[in-house]
């Protein structure tokens, strides 16, 4: 379980505005939290504080009742508990080969070569990384392959908290969908907590069970994803529009048909329409 209590952050303690102001939330194992808000609202700063890259100006963060900024200061504790993928994860790649890059953290944790090989193969399968590229130079990879390699280097340690800062940005449709599927599979297999920054509300709807909405560093909503997209006040304050899928659902509902199930993906929408047509055909 993760708890954030009265978290505040500013670059200059003596002057300037707060980048984050009085953030409070609790998250349970298995939660995927969509962190949303316009550019400059404090989303990336929050993830950097949770990952212990930045120290809060005030407030505390607890993982399983342990203060992250007091008890997770050595590499082993930090790497095995918290993983972060930055906005440009390709910049996290630095080793000579894909295998070396993915396994870098495990080597520094003192894992045996046999365990490292098993872990790298498992995470490669999860992220659909072709085994033939594991011993290639990272500089020979495509943009999508570099992204998956960087994410694999974080996931391979199976952290309790996974922090993803726009992980699907600039990916093609197929790679993006595969990555979203892998994130959900990772959550199901590890039962950890995932923070997922995205400007794509359809991704948030399909992947996240909770939403944290920020505006100018202030927390304006934290709770169930469905309730967020029904909260007109929070949506307006966060300057966010609902996903097209929900817009279409609302239009259909206004014309006399009530969807019987919750809609979060395109497949959900197709299934519901087919159910309706089968019902009408009886």
C-alpha positions in Angstrom: 0.0 0.0 0.0 1.2 3.5 -0.8 0.2 6.7 1.1 1.0 10.3 0.2 0.4 12.7 3.1 0.2 16.5 2.6 2.9 16.4 -0.1 4.3 19.9 -1.2 7.1 20.8 -3.5 8.8 24.0 -4.7 12.2 24.5 -6.3 13.1 27.3 -4.0 12.0 26.9 -0.4 12.4 30.7 0.3 10.4 32.0 -2.6 8.3 31.0 -5.6 5.1 29.1 -6.1 4.5 25.5 -5.2 4.9 23.0 -8.0 2.8 20.6 -6.0 0.6 21.7 -3.2 -1.0 19.4 -0.5 -1.3 16.1 -2.5 -3.0 13.4 -0.5 -3.9 9.9 -1.7 -3.7 6.2 -0.8 -3.3 3.4 -3.4 -3.7 -0.3 -2.9 -1.9 -3.2 -4.6 -3.3 -3.7 -8.1 -4.2 0.0 -8.7 -3.3 1.6 -11.9 -3.6 5.4 -11.4 -3.9 7.7 -14.4 -2.1 11.0 -13.6 -3.7 13.7 -15.8 -3.7 17.4 -16.2 -2.4 20.0 -18.7 1.3 20.6 -19.3 3.0 22.1 -16.2 0.4 20.8 -13.7 3.1 18.9 -11.8 2.6 15.3 -13.1 6.2 14.5 -13.9 7.4 16.2 -10.7 5.2 14.0 -8.6 6.6 10.8 -10.2 10.2 12.1 -9.6 9.3 12.6 -5.9 7.8 9.2 -5.5 10.9 7.7 -7.1 13.1 9.5 -4.7 14.8 11.6 -7.4 13.5 14.7 -5.8 12.9 15.3 -2.1 9.5 16.9 -1.0 9.5 20.4 0.5 7.1 19.0 3.1 4.9 16.0 3.5 5.7 12.3 3.5 5.3 9.2 1.2 5.0 5.7 2.7 5.2 2.4 1.0 4.1 -0.5 3.2 4.5 1.9 6.2 8.1 2.7 5.3 9.0 6.3 4.5 10.4 6.3 1.0 12.7 9.3 1.5 14.1 8.0 4.7 14.3 4.2 4.3 14.9 3.7 0.5 18.1 5.6 0.0 20.4 2.8 -1.1 20.3 1.4 -4.6 19.2 -2.1 -3.7 16.1 -1.0 -1.8 15.2 1.7 -4.3 15.6 -0.5 -7.4 13.7 -3.5 -6.0 10.8 -1.3 -4.8 10.3 1.6 -7.2 10.9 1.8 -11.0 10.5 4.9 -13.2 10.3 5.2 -17.0 10.8 8.8 -18.1 9.2 10.7 -20.9 12.0 9.8 -23.3 12.9 6.3 -22.0 15.3 5.8 -24.9 17.7 8.2 -23.1 17.8 5.6 -20.2 19.6 3.2 -22.5 23.4 3.2 -22.2 24.8 -0.4 -22.3 26.4 -2.0 -25.3 23.7 -4.7 -26.0 20.0 -5.0 -25.3 20.6 -7.9 -22.9 23.3 -5.9 -20.9 20.9 -2.9 -20.7 17.9 -4.9 -19.5 20.0 -6.8 -17.0 22.1 -3.9 -15.6 20.1 -3.4 -12.5 19.9 -7.1 -11.7 23.7 -7.4 -12.0 24.1 -4.5 -9.5 21.8 -6.3 -7.1 24.2 -9.3 -7.2 21.8 -11.7 -9.0 23.4 -14.9 -10.5 23.9 -15.2 -14.3 21.3 -18.0 -14.4 18.6 -15.9 -12.6 19.4 -12.9 -14.7 18.9 -14.9 -17.9 15.6 -16.2 -16.8 14.4 -12.8 -15.7 15.4 -11.1 -19.0 13.7 -13.8 -21.0 10.5 -13.5 -18.9 10.3 -9.8 -19.3 11.1 -10.0 -23.0 8.2 -12.4 -23.5 5.9 -10.0 -21.6 6.9 -7.0 -23.7 7.0 -9.0 -27.0 10.7 -8.3 -27.4 12.2 -10.4 -30.1 14.9 -12.7 -28.5 17.0 -12.2 -31.7 17.7 -8.6 -30.7 18.9 -9.3 -27.2 22.6 -9.4 -28.2 22.3 -6.6 -30.7 23.7 -3.1 -30.1 21.0 -0.8 -28.6 21.9 1.7 -31.4 20.6 -0.7 -34.0 17.1 -0.7 -32.6 14.0 1.1 -33.9 12.3 3.7 -31.8 9.7 1.3 -30.6 12.3 -1.4 -29.8 14.3 1.2 -27.8 11.2 2.1 -25.8 10.4 -1.5 -24.9 14.1 -2.1 -24.0 14.1 0.8 -21.6 10.8 -0.3 -20.0 12.1 -3.9 -19.7 15.1 -2.6 -17.8 12.8 -1.2 -15.2 10.2 -4.0 -15.1 12.8 -6.8 -14.8 13.3 -6.0 -11.1 9.6 -6.4 -10.5 9.2 -3.2 -8.5 6.3 -2.7 -6.1 5.7 0.7 -7.6 6.0 1.4 -11.4 6.0 5.0 -12.6 5.3 5.6 -16.3 5.7 9.1 -17.7 3.8 9.0 -21.1 5.2 5.6 -22.0 3.2 5.4 -25.3 4.2 8.8 -26.7 5.2 8.7 -30.4 4.6 4.9 -30.7 2.8 3.4 -33.6 -0.7 2.0 -33.1 0.3 -1.7 -32.9 3.3 -1.1 -30.6 1.2 1.2 -28.4 -1.6 -1.4 -28.0 0.9 -4.1 -27.3 2.6 -2.0 -24.6 -0.8 -1.1 -22.9 -1.7 -4.8 -22.9 1.7 -5.6 -21.4 1.2 -3.0 -18.6 -2.1 -4.6 -17.6 -0.5 -8.1 -17.7 2.3 -6.9 -15.5 -0.1 -5.5 -13.0 -2.0 -8.8 -13.0 1.1 -10.8 -12.5 2.9 -8.6 -9.9 -0.1 -7.0 -8.2 1.9 -3.8 -7.7 0.9 -0.1 -8.0 1.3 1.7 -11.3 1.2 5.5 -11.9 0.5 6.2 -15.5 0.9 9.7 -17.0 -0.9 10.2 -20.3 -2.6 13.0 -22.3 -4.6 10.3 -24.1 -7.8 9.9 -22.2 -8.8 6.7 -24.1 -5.6 5.1 -22.7 -6.5 6.3 -19.2 -10.0 4.9 -19.6 -8.9 1.5 -20.9 -5.9 0.9 -18.5 -6.5 2.8 -15.2 -9.0 2.1 -12.4 -8.2 5.4 -10.6 -7.4 8.9 -11.7 -5.4 11.7 -10.1 -6.1 15.0 -11.7 -3.8 18.0 -11.2 -4.1 21.7 -12.0 -1.3 24.0 -11.4 0.1 21.7 -8.7 -3.2 21.3 -6.9 -5.1 18.0 -6.6 -8.6 18.5 -8.0 -9.7 14.8 -8.2 -8.6 11.5 -6.9 -10.8 8.4 -7.2 -12.6 6.0 -9.6 -11.9 6.5 -13.3 -15.5 6.2 -14.3 -16.6 8.8 -11.7 -13.8 11.2 -13.0 -15.2 11.1 -16.5 -18.7 11.9 -15.1 -17.5 14.8 -13.0 -18.0 17.9 -15.2 -16.5 20.2 -12.6 -13.3 18.2 -12.3 -13.0 17.8 -16.1 -13.4 21.5 -16.7 -10.9 22.4 -14.0 -8.3 20.0 -15.3 -9.1 21.2 -18.9 -9.8 17.6 -20.0 -12.3 16.3 -22.5 -13.8 12.8 -22.2 -12.7 10.0 -24.5 -14.5 9.8 -27.9 -15.8 6.3 -26.9 -17.7 7.8 -24.0 -19.0 10.7 -26.2 -20.4 8.1 -28.6 -21.9 6.1 -25.8 -23.6 9.2 -24.4 -25.0 10.1 -27.9 -26.5 6.6 -28.3 -27.9 6.7 -24.7 -29.6 10.0 -25.4 -31.3 8.3 -28.4 -33.0 5.7 -26.3 -30.5 2.9 -25.8 -28.8 2.3 -22.4 -25.6 0.4 -22.4 -25.8 -2.5 -20.1 -22.1 -2.8 -19.3 -19.2 -0.4 -18.6 -17.4 0.7 -21.8 -13.6 1.2 -21.5 -12.2 -0.2 -24.8 -13.3 -0.3 -28.4 -13.9 -4.0 -28.1 -16.3 -3.4 -25.1 -18.2 -1.0 -27.4 -18.3 -3.5 -30.3 -19.5 -6.3 -27.9 -22.2 -4.1 -26.5 -23.5 -3.2 -30.0 -23.5 -6.9 -31.0 -25.4 -7.8 -27.9 -28.0 -5.2 -28.7 -28.3 -6.4 -32.3 -28.7 -10.0 -31.2 -31.4 -8.9 -28.7 -33.3 -7.0 -31.4 -33.0 -10.0 -33.7 -34.8 -12.3 -31.3 
